[in-house]
Amino acid sequence: NLNLDPEKADTYTFGVVAQPSFLPRFAISADYYHIKVKDVIGAPTPGDLISACFGGLSAASATDPNCTVIRRNPFTGGLDGDPAITGGLFAPLTNQGRLFTDGIDVIANYNTDLGFADWAIAFSGNYTFNSKFKATPAGLNRECVGYYSSNCSFTGSLQPKFQWSLRNTFTIDEIDLSLLWRHIDRMEQEPDDILNGNGPTFVGTLPATGANDFLQGRDVNFQRQKAYDIFDLTARVNVNDNFTFTFAVQNLLDKLPPLVGTGVSGSTYNGGNVYPSTYDSLGRRYAVGARIRF
C-alpha cells in the first residue's frame, strides 16, 4: 500500500533500582512500561474480516466490500487451495490499527561465596497487563495476553501473562556450571475465537493411528495449555587464560511443546500444531564450543 504513513507512538516508562544494605551483593530493578501506537501499519485479523461480513448479512452482501475480501475456492467453497484461484482472506495493510501494551519488567541478581564454590543467581521476568490490538475503528479491541488464536498472532509470537528465566551458576576453580530455568505461563484459546471464529478446538484422545507415532492415542486439550518449563545446562571450563571450552544441553529434559492443533491459528505462526516462536519445538540438543584468545 503506497499510501501508508509512518506509525506514531506515545510511550513512557519508570522504574526503581534497589541494592539493600542488609543483603550485600543483591540488586533488583523493576520497570513499568506503557506503550500506545497509533496509525499502526497492519491488517485486520481474520476474526475482524469474517465478523465484518457475517455480522450483518443481507442481499447486498454479495457485493459488499466487507464480504468480497473473503475469496473462496470456486470449486470447493473453502478458503484453502491453489493461491492462483483461492485468494483466502484479502487483508491489505492500512494505518487504521491501534496497539496498546503495558507491563512490568523485573531483573534481580545475587552472588555469594559458599566456601566450596561461588554462587551467582540471575532472574529476569516480565508480567504483561495488556496487549491489545484494534485493527480498524469498527473492529474489536482485542486482548491477547494469555490467549492464542489466528487473531492473536500480530506480535509474531504469543504473549503469556507471566514469563521468566532463572539462571543459577556455580563456579568451582576454573569450572562454571550453569542451569537455566525458563518458564511460560499457561495459555488459552482466545474467547472471541471460540464465539465467532473456529469454535472450541478439540479436546479428547487422538486416533490410535496416524502419521506421527508420538501423537497416536494421546490425550490433548487444544483449548488450554498448562504452564511450560524447560531447563538448559551449560558447563564452561577455563583451561587457561587463552582457551575456554563450553558444553551445553538445551531442553535438558526433552520437554515437548504444547499442541494447539492446526485450526487454531494460521500456518505463518503455528507450524506443525505448535508455536515454534514461543515454545521449544526442537527437543533436547547439544552444543560444544571453544574460544581461543590471541
Secondary structure per residue as TSV (DSSP state, phi and psi in degrees):
chain	resnum	aa	ss	phi	psi
A	1	N	-	360.0	108.7
A	2	L	T	-74.1	-8.2
A	3	N	T	-93.8	5.7
A	4	L	-	-68.5	141.6
A	5	D	-	-106.2	164.1
A	6	P	-	-63.5	150.6
A	7	E	-	-73.1	156.0
A	8	K	E	-129.3	143.1
A	9	A	E	-139.0	145.5
A	10	D	E	-115.2	119.6
A	11	T	E	-134.5	148.7
A	12	Y	E	-151.1	151.2
A	13	T	E	-138.8	152.8
A	14	F	E	-149.6	151.0
A	15	G	E	-155.0	174.0
A	16	V	E	-134.4	150.7
A	17	V	E	-127.3	131.2
A	18	A	E	-126.3	133.6
A	19	Q	-	-131.7	81.0
A	20	P	-	-64.3	138.8
A	21	S	T	-70.0	-25.5
A	22	F	T	-77.0	-8.9
A	23	L	S	-133.4	80.9
A	24	P	T	-57.8	149.4
A	25	R	T	67.1	18.7
A	26	F	E	-115.5	136.8
A	27	A	E	-143.9	142.8
A	28	I	E	-140.7	140.6
A	29	S	E	-131.1	144.0
A	30	A	E	-134.8	129.8
A	31	D	E	-129.1	127.8
A	32	Y	E	-96.8	135.5
A	33	Y	E	-124.1	147.5
A	34	H	E	-142.9	113.4
A	35	I	E	-130.2	124.9
A	36	K	E	-122.1	127.5
A	37	V	E	-117.3	125.6
A	38	K	E	-105.4	161.9
A	39	D	E	52.9	42.5
A	40	V	E	-60.7	132.6
A	41	I	E	-81.2	101.5
A	42	G	E	-163.4	-179.5
A	43	A	-	-123.6	153.7
A	44	P	-	-58.6	147.1
A	45	T	-	-73.0	160.1
A	46	P	H	-54.4	-39.1
A	47	G	H	-63.5	-38.9
A	48	D	H	-66.1	-42.4
A	49	L	H	-63.7	-44.1
A	50	I	H	-70.1	-41.2
A	51	S	H	-65.6	-35.9
A	52	A	H	-62.1	-31.7
A	53	C	H	-86.3	-54.4
A	54	F	H	-82.6	-5.9
A	55	G	T	-73.2	-15.9
A	56	G	T	-152.4	61.3
A	57	L	-	-68.1	141.7
A	58	S	-	-155.8	-177.7
A	59	A	G	-63.7	-25.4
A	60	A	G	-83.8	-4.1
A	61	S	G	-64.9	-24.6
A	62	A	G	-61.6	-28.2
A	63	T	T	-113.8	3.1
A	64	D	-	-67.9	128.7
A	65	P	H	-55.9	-28.1
A	66	N	H	-67.3	-21.4
A	67	C	H	-103.5	-29.3
A	68	T	H	-71.3	-12.3
A	69	V	T	-73.5	-13.3
A	70	I	E	-91.2	104.2
A	71	R	E	-112.1	99.4
A	72	R	-	-87.4	163.9
A	73	N	-	-67.0	121.7
A	74	P	T	-66.2	-16.2
A	75	F	T	-97.0	-33.9
A	76	T	T	-110.2	-17.9
A	77	G	-	79.6	0.1
A	78	G	-	-85.9	174.0
A	79	L	S	-100.6	6.4
A	80	D	-	-117.2	157.6
A	81	G	S	142.5	-165.8
A	82	D	-	-61.2	121.8
A	83	P	T	-57.8	-22.4
A	84	A	T	-67.0	-26.9
A	85	I	T	-121.6	-11.0
A	86	T	-	-119.8	102.6
A	87	G	-	-76.3	-21.5
A	88	G	E	69.4	-144.2
A	89	L	E	-91.0	111.4
A	90	F	-	-86.5	114.7
A	91	A	-	-133.1	86.0
A	92	P	-	-69.4	155.1
A	93	L	-	-70.7	139.1
A	94	T	E	-138.7	178.3
A	95	N	E	-105.5	22.4
A	96	Q	E	-85.7	-10.8
A	97	G	E	-80.3	159.1
A	98	R	E	-134.1	135.4
A	99	L	E	-120.5	145.2
A	100	F	E	-147.5	133.5
A	101	T	E	-148.1	147.2
A	102	D	E	-151.7	153.6
A	103	G	E	-179.6	-169.8
A	104	I	E	-130.3	131.1
A	105	D	E	-104.1	134.9
A	106	V	E	-128.0	132.8
A	107	I	E	-130.2	131.2
A	108	A	E	-137.3	141.9
A	109	N	E	-137.7	144.5
A	110	Y	E	-152.6	143.4
A	111	N	E	-146.5	151.3
A	112	T	E	-157.8	166.7
A	113	D	E	-101.3	118.3
A	114	L	-	-91.1	1.6
A	115	G	S	95.6	-63.3
A	116	F	S	-85.0	-14.9
A	117	A	S	-161.7	158.3
A	118	D	E	-90.3	137.2
A	119	W	E	-120.0	128.6
A	120	A	E	-127.3	134.2
A	121	I	E	-126.6	135.0
A	122	A	E	-132.7	127.3
A	123	F	E	-119.4	136.9
A	124	S	E	-139.2	122.3
A	125	G	E	-140.0	159.0
A	126	N	E	-137.7	132.5
A	127	Y	E	-119.7	118.8
A	128	T	E	-102.7	123.5
A	129	F	E	-80.7	-45.8
A	130	N	E	-140.9	146.4
A	131	S	E	-147.7	90.1
A	132	K	E	-112.3	146.4
A	133	F	E	-137.6	123.9
A	134	K	E	-115.8	106.7
A	135	A	-	-71.4	-35.4
A	136	T	S	-139.6	160.6
A	137	P	T	-55.5	-32.4
A	138	A	T	-94.1	-2.6
A	139	G	S	-81.1	173.1
A	140	L	-	-75.5	134.5
A	141	N	-	-79.4	89.6
A	142	R	E	-83.4	124.3
A	143	E	E	-93.9	124.9
A	144	C	-	-120.2	6.9
A	145	V	T	-67.3	121.9
A	146	G	T	81.9	7.1
A	147	Y	E	-124.7	154.0
A	148	Y	E	-131.2	144.2
A	149	S	S	-179.1	175.6
A	150	S	G	-66.5	-19.3
A	151	N	G	-84.2	-18.9
A	152	C	G	-106.0	32.8
A	153	S	-	-109.8	16.5
A	154	F	T	-69.6	-19.3
A	155	T	T	-89.5	-8.4
A	156	G	S	91.5	-13.5
A	157	S	S	-154.7	170.1
A	158	L	-	-75.5	156.3
A	159	Q	-	-121.0	92.1
A	160	P	-	-69.0	159.4
A	161	K	S	-64.0	-43.8
A	162	F	E	-137.8	130.4
A	163	Q	E	-145.2	145.7
A	164	W	E	-156.3	164.3
A	165	S	E	-133.8	144.7
A	166	L	E	-133.7	119.9
A	167	R	E	-113.8	126.5
A	168	N	E	-109.4	126.2
A	169	T	E	-125.8	126.2
A	170	F	E	-111.8	129.1
A	171	T	E	-114.7	118.2
A	172	I	E	-121.8	109.1
A	173	D	T	56.2	-115.4
A	174	E	T	-101.4	16.1
A	175	I	E	-116.6	129.8
A	176	D	E	-109.7	127.2
A	177	L	E	-120.0	120.0
A	178	S	E	-127.4	134.0
A	179	L	E	-119.8	121.9
A	180	L	E	-107.0	126.4
A	181	W	E	-110.4	120.0
A	182	R	E	-113.4	130.5
A	183	H	E	-126.2	135.3
A	184	I	E	-126.1	128.1
A	185	D	-	-64.2	165.1
A	186	R	-	-64.6	153.9
A	187	M	E	-131.1	156.4
A	188	E	E	-136.3	159.3
A	189	Q	E	-65.5	137.6
A	190	E	-	-58.5	129.1
A	191	P	H	-56.3	-41.8
A	192	D	H	-66.3	-30.7
A	193	D	H	-65.4	-36.1
A	194	I	H	-69.9	-43.4
A	195	L	H	-74.5	-43.1
A	196	N	H	-121.7	3.0
A	197	G	T	-121.5	-105.5
A	198	N	S	-78.9	-16.2
A	199	G	-	77.9	178.2
A	200	P	S	-61.2	133.4
A	201	T	-	-80.7	175.5
A	202	F	-	-67.1	137.1
A	203	V	E	-132.0	124.7
A	204	G	E	151.2	-155.1
A	205	T	E	-104.8	127.9
A	206	L	-	-71.3	157.3
A	207	P	-	-56.5	152.0
A	208	A	S	-75.1	-10.8
A	209	T	-	-126.8	150.7
A	210	G	S	171.7	179.6
A	211	A	S	-71.6	-32.1
A	212	N	-	-107.2	117.1
A	213	D	G	-59.7	-40.0
A	214	F	G	-72.4	-11.3
A	215	L	G	-94.3	-15.6
A	216	Q	T	-64.6	123.6
A	217	G	T	71.1	14.1
A	218	R	-	-83.5	136.3
A	219	D	E	-80.0	126.9
A	220	V	E	-134.0	157.5
A	221	N	E	-135.9	96.2
A	222	F	T	-76.2	-5.8
A	223	Q	T	-88.8	-18.5
A	224	R	E	-151.8	135.4
A	225	Q	E	-120.7	136.2
A	226	K	-	-71.5	167.0
A	227	A	-	-58.7	149.1
A	228	Y	E	-121.6	124.8
A	229	D	E	-130.8	132.1
A	230	I	E	-135.4	159.9
A	231	F	E	-127.8	140.5
A	232	D	E	-120.5	136.7
A	233	L	E	-119.3	129.9
A	234	T	E	-131.6	135.4
A	235	A	E	-121.7	132.8
A	236	R	E	-128.9	130.7
A	237	V	E	-118.0	119.6
A	238	N	E	-89.2	92.0
A	239	V	E	-61.7	-45.3
A	240	N	E	-156.0	-169.7
A	241	D	T	-65.2	-19.0
A	242	N	T	-112.7	-7.5
A	243	F	E	-135.4	127.1
A	244	T	E	-128.8	132.9
A	245	F	E	-115.2	136.2
A	246	T	E	-129.2	137.8
A	247	F	E	-130.8	132.0
A	248	A	E	-135.2	144.9
A	249	V	E	-122.1	114.3
A	250	Q	E	-94.8	142.7
A	251	N	S	54.0	61.8
A	252	L	T	-52.5	-41.4
A	253	L	T	-92.5	8.7
A	254	D	-	56.5	48.0
A	255	K	-	-71.8	128.5
A	256	L	-	-76.7	146.7
A	257	P	-	-73.5	151.9
A	258	P	-	-67.8	141.9
A	259	L	-	-91.0	137.1
A	260	V	-	-122.3	-2.7
A	261	G	-	82.2	161.3
A	262	T	S	-81.2	-20.0
A	263	G	T	-85.8	-10.4
A	264	V	T	-85.6	-13.3
A	265	S	S	-159.6	157.3
A	266	G	-	-67.3	157.2
A	267	S	T	-69.3	-13.0
A	268	T	T	-59.6	-38.8
A	269	Y	T	-113.4	-27.7
A	270	N	-	-102.6	87.3
A	271	G	B	-97.4	121.4
A	272	G	T	67.1	36.9
A	273	N	T	75.0	7.6
A	274	V	B	-135.5	168.1
A	275	Y	-	-103.1	91.8
A	276	P	T	-68.0	-18.2
A	277	S	T	-78.1	-12.6
A	278	T	T	-113.4	-44.0
A	279	Y	S	-108.3	159.8
A	280	D	-	-81.6	109.9
A	281	S	-	-100.4	1.5
A	282	L	S	-95.2	-19.4
A	283	G	-	79.6	-169.2
A	284	R	S	-63.8	135.9
A	285	R	E	-150.6	160.1
A	286	Y	E	-122.1	151.8
A	287	A	E	-146.2	142.2
A	288	V	E	-127.2	149.7
A	289	G	E	-154.0	158.9
A	290	A	E	-141.4	142.8
A	291	R	E	-126.6	127.9
A	292	I	E	-117.5	127.7
A	293	R	-	-106.2	134.9
A	294	F	-	-108.0	360.0
